Amino acid sequence: MSRIVWLLLPAVVAMVTGCSRDAVKPAAQAAAMAAAPIPSIVSKDGRYALMVDGAPFLMLGAQVNNSSNYPAALPKVWPAITMLHANTVEVPVAWEQIEPVEGHFDFSFVDTLLKQAREHNVRLTLLWFGTWKNTGPSYTPEWVKLNNDRFPRLTDAKGERSYALSPLYPATLEADTKAFVALMTHLKAVDAQRTVILVQVENETGTYNSVRDYSPVAEKLFQGPVPDVLVTALHKKPGTWRDVFGADADEFFHAWSIATFVGKVAAAGKQAYPLPMYVNAALRDPLKPQSPFNYASGGPTDNVLDIWKVAAPAISVAAPDLYNRSSDQVMAQIARYHRPDNALLDVEIGNDLQYARYFFAILGNQGIGFGPFGMDFTGYSNYPLGPKKMDASIVQRFAANYELVGPMAREWAKLSFDGKVHGVAELDDRQPQTIDLARWTAKIAYGEWQFGFSSWTWVGKIDKPDDGGVPDGGVLIADLGPDEYLVAGRNARVQFELADKKSTAKPMLVRVEEGHYDHGRWVFERVWNGDQTDYGLNFTRLPQVLRVRVGTY
Ligand code: DGJ
């Protein structure tokens, strides 16, 4: 391909250079790299797209274990990523690792990671483990964690020193910001290919066992007025934190303090290199009241997202970390985090078998990314959050989702941005569900074989499909045109019915094509008919994608 064509097609070039670097001449590659647009998160009518190489991108992610951020661990990471068919790997970059001595930076791991990610044709989401990692400062360098005078820990309500660093001290903010800016500056210099598409700022901020900092410095601020910008944004009357927020004042003050800190770190990093940035949340129970003393108070939990949005505008998304297998919990969290002002982004979900189905609920709710946690073969399992043993069988469960959607990920991301997608995950009650498609209703059933109906009695006893008792179904549907849908699924049956129950017309499948997308073009493989459609459209864990036309007679 000539250099002129490369220059005319920057987005395509960027994709190709990411995919087969060796085939590209260095000069053309350099030109293409220079042209690759910086990833961004854009919104339209309350919907979101993660733009990579100039087009909506669906992050089919995998988060590695916490201590897999060293070159020695990477050989045990890549086989899991390849088996998973992930297009993005989420990897920590620790403050202690890049700035072990104050002012002396070491980006050797970052460079190794970038090189190997490119060789494995995947993008990266980098996780900045700085002042907060699961609320504590364990990933800060020794010169931070051993110096309480310079980097004060917060004081709890009993006057005792907490494990967590206080968000209120300029020295901590300055030091964290300096390191993060150094990281972003380095990325800008070494990643013209845009291998890194997203950056997480800190990890699960907040504080356990203390709702806020109660030190004298904190008390003075707490007794002062709520900042105007927050009062105005939340349509409140001015006053002290207690006046304005009553019983919630302590938690909201802490959320404001942490979000302001994180927002400043992110803004400074973005000034160096404006990649899209997000935060992840250690969640509170969405279904029953809980004291903030018992969850990560001040982190981006659902009840303080409005505060985070005002305090940290450089943060594009607050992402829920999903570690409760219960479908009631997961669906409630999805509802809390999928908001007109917040894209649904799942960067961390448990990797036990029960979690694989939630891919369909996330994508059905216009999710821009999905990422099971602990996806490497370093021999670690985080049971009881994840499985008792992490092995290939776990990876394969999740791989089926990515094999299904991977080839059409770009198309799906665009349909999602255009508001044309639907999807459900099988719930714990395993009962049928419906998807409203205006003129049509898609009826989704689980626990059926591909053939026949479980209600048949004339054949005698019918075995149930052996699914190990783990709900594992899900369906995705996208509107393609009048009476035409893209349909894909996993362990589920889809039947189309007319929404108007009074209609005398009868529904029928006019044509069901199995095929796949190839660079945006639908490639027909075969027509499903007869047994394959007489009992609805039945999906197993095979990567089968259908274009379905429905009509009436
Ligand atoms: C959530 C955190 O964000 C992860 O880094 C990890 O610690 C998991 N919890 C537990 O494995």
Residues whose N, C-alpha, C, O or C-beta is under 5 A from the ligand:
A	BS01	DGJ	E204 N382
